[in-house]
């Protein structure tokens, strides 16, 4: 789709009053907005997607790599192409609840994720972190997960800032395969 800028507002039937904004429709985001795949409660049996993802094949679950204690999985609602998460298999909400083996493997998988993203996409930098609790922005607060978001010089442009929209150049399944193919062995 080619976006063109015009000096005159374009009449867009059905979207409210005419204005000077172009529209980039991203209907797939509605699933996230409406809370699809959100757990119904804090327990592992309350529909936690991070507990059910490991039961799927790597392709179906978008899993990049599995360890003994944690796994790496693509984010269904990424901030940038290649946005992945490191998730413990055990259903814990707080970082302080991880045991030493889980903490060590989470750190190791974070390093591996950075290496894989650099190798596959030439990432210039990263945003890495976890939101602890819903008040801190955790979308799924009941199951700990650490975000690894690749960044590139100039990756922030008018679309995310003005349009609250991110353009992702690749299907998630293709991104998963690309990262799985370059996932490094032990760090």
LINWO-V79452 format. One record per residue. OMEGA is omega in radians with two decimals (none if undefined). D_FIRST is the distance of its C-alpha to the first C-alpha in Angstrom with 1 decimal. Layout:
omega=OMEGA d_first=D_FIRST
omega=OMEGA d_first=D_FIRST
//
This chain:
omega=3.13 d_first=0.0
omega=3.07 d_first=3.8
omega=3.08 d_first=6.5
omega=3.11 d_first=9.7
omega=3.08 d_first=13.1
omega=3.13 d_first=15.7
omega=3.14 d_first=19.4
omega=3.08 d_first=19.9
omega=3.12 d_first=18.8
omega=3.10 d_first=16.7
omega=-3.14 d_first=18.4
omega=-3.07 d_first=16.7
omega=3.03 d_first=19.1
omega=-3.13 d_first=20.1
omega=3.13 d_first=19.0
omega=-3.12 d_first=22.3
omega=3.11 d_first=23.5
omega=3.08 d_first=21.2
omega=-3.09 d_first=20.5
omega=-3.08 d_first=18.7
omega=2.94 d_first=16.1
omega=3.14 d_first=12.4
omega=2.98 d_first=11.6
omega=-3.04 d_first=9.5
omega=3.08 d_first=11.0
omega=-3.06 d_first=12.7
omega=3.12 d_first=15.3
omega=3.13 d_first=16.6
omega=-3.12 d_first=18.3
omega=3.11 d_first=20.5
omega=3.13 d_first=22.6
omega=-3.12 d_first=23.5
omega=-3.11 d_first=24.2
omega=3.05 d_first=26.4
omega=3.11 d_first=28.3
omega=3.14 d_first=27.5
omega=3.07 d_first=29.6
omega=3.11 d_first=31.8
omega=3.12 d_first=35.5
omega=3.14 d_first=37.8
omega=-3.04 d_first=40.5
omega=-3.07 d_first=41.5
omega=3.12 d_first=43.1
omega=-3.13 d_first=41.9
omega=-3.10 d_first=42.4
omega=3.09 d_first=40.3
omega=-3.13 d_first=37.0
omega=-3.14 d_first=36.2
omega=-3.13 d_first=33.0
omega=3.03 d_first=34.4
omega=-3.10 d_first=37.5
omega=-3.13 d_first=35.8
omega=-3.11 d_first=33.2
omega=3.10 d_first=35.9
omega=-3.12 d_first=37.1
omega=3.00 d_first=34.0
omega=3.12 d_first=33.2
omega=-3.12 d_first=31.5
omega=-3.11 d_first=28.3
omega=-3.14 d_first=28.3
omega=-3.07 d_first=29.3
omega=3.13 d_first=26.9
omega=3.14 d_first=30.2
omega=-3.12 d_first=30.2
omega=3.09 d_first=34.0
omega=3.03 d_first=37.1
omega=3.08 d_first=40.3
omega=-3.02 d_first=43.6
omega=-3.06 d_first=42.8
omega=3.02 d_first=39.1
omega=3.09 d_first=35.8
omega=-3.07 d_first=32.4
omega=3.06 d_first=29.3
omega=3.05 d_first=25.6
omega=3.11 d_first=24.7
omega=-3.09 d_first=22.7
omega=-2.95 d_first=21.2
omega=3.00 d_first=20.9
omega=3.12 d_first=20.9
omega=3.04 d_first=19.7
omega=-3.13 d_first=18.9
omega=3.12 d_first=22.4
omega=-3.14 d_first=23.9
omega=3.13 d_first=26.9
omega=3.01 d_first=30.2
omega=-2.97 d_first=33.8
omega=3.02 d_first=35.6
omega=3.05 d_first=39.3
omega=-3.11 d_first=40.2
omega=-3.12 d_first=42.9
omega=3.07 d_first=41.9
omega=-3.09 d_first=42.8
omega=-2.95 d_first=41.4
omega=-3.13 d_first=42.9
omega=-3.13 d_first=42.9
omega=3.12 d_first=46.7
omega=3.12 d_first=47.0
omega=3.03 d_first=45.9
omega=-3.05 d_first=48.8
omega=-3.14 d_first=49.3
omega=3.12 d_first=47.7
omega=3.14 d_first=44.5
omega=-3.13 d_first=44.3
omega=-3.11 d_first=44.9
omega=3.06 d_first=42.3
omega=3.11 d_first=39.7
omega=3.13 d_first=40.3
omega=3.14 d_first=40.3
omega=3.07 d_first=37.0
omega=3.08 d_first=35.5
omega=3.14 d_first=36.6
omega=3.13 d_first=35.3
omega=3.12 d_first=31.9
omega=3.13 d_first=31.8
omega=-3.13 d_first=33.0
omega=-3.14 d_first=30.5
omega=3.06 d_first=27.5
omega=-3.11 d_first=28.9
omega=-3.04 d_first=29.4
omega=-2.99 d_first=26.1
omega=3.13 d_first=23.7
omega=-3.13 d_first=26.0
omega=3.14 d_first=25.9
omega=-3.11 d_first=27.7
omega=-3.07 d_first=29.1
omega=2.83 d_first=29.1
omega=-3.12 d_first=29.6
omega=3.09 d_first=32.1
omega=3.12 d_first=33.9
omega=3.09 d_first=34.8
omega=-3.09 d_first=35.0
omega=3.14 d_first=38.5
omega=-3.12 d_first=38.7
omega=3.12 d_first=36.4
omega=3.10 d_first=37.6
omega=3.07 d_first=36.3
omega=3.12 d_first=32.8
omega=3.10 d_first=33.3
omega=3.06 d_first=31.0
omega=-3.02 d_first=33.5
omega=-3.04 d_first=36.7
omega=-3.12 d_first=39.0
omega=-3.13 d_first=37.9
omega=3.02 d_first=37.7
omega=3.13 d_first=34.6
omega=3.13 d_first=33.8
omega=2.97 d_first=30.3
omega=-3.06 d_first=29.4
omega=3.10 d_first=26.1
omega=3.14 d_first=25.2
omega=3.10 d_first=24.4
omega=3.06 d_first=23.4
omega=3.13 d_first=24.2
omega=-3.12 d_first=21.4
omega=3.04 d_first=19.6
omega=3.12 d_first=20.0
omega=-3.05 d_first=17.7
omega=-3.06 d_first=16.9
omega=3.13 d_first=14.5
omega=-3.08 d_first=17.5
omega=-3.07 d_first=20.0
omega=-3.03 d_first=18.7
omega=-3.11 d_first=16.1
omega=-3.09 d_first=17.9
omega=3.10 d_first=14.8
omega=3.09 d_first=14.6
omega=3.12 d_first=11.8
omega=-2.99 d_first=13.5
omega=-3.02 d_first=12.6
omega=3.07 d_first=15.0
omega=-3.12 d_first=16.3
omega=3.14 d_first=19.6
omega=3.11 d_first=21.7
omega=3.09 d_first=20.7
omega=3.12 d_first=21.4
omega=-3.13 d_first=24.7
omega=-3.13 d_first=25.8
omega=-3.13 d_first=25.1
omega=3.11 d_first=27.2
omega=-3.12 d_first=29.8
omega=-3.12 d_first=30.3
omega=-3.12 d_first=31.2
omega=-3.10 d_first=33.0
omega=3.02 d_first=36.3
omega=-3.07 d_first=39.7
omega=-3.04 d_first=42.1
omega=none d_first=41.6
//
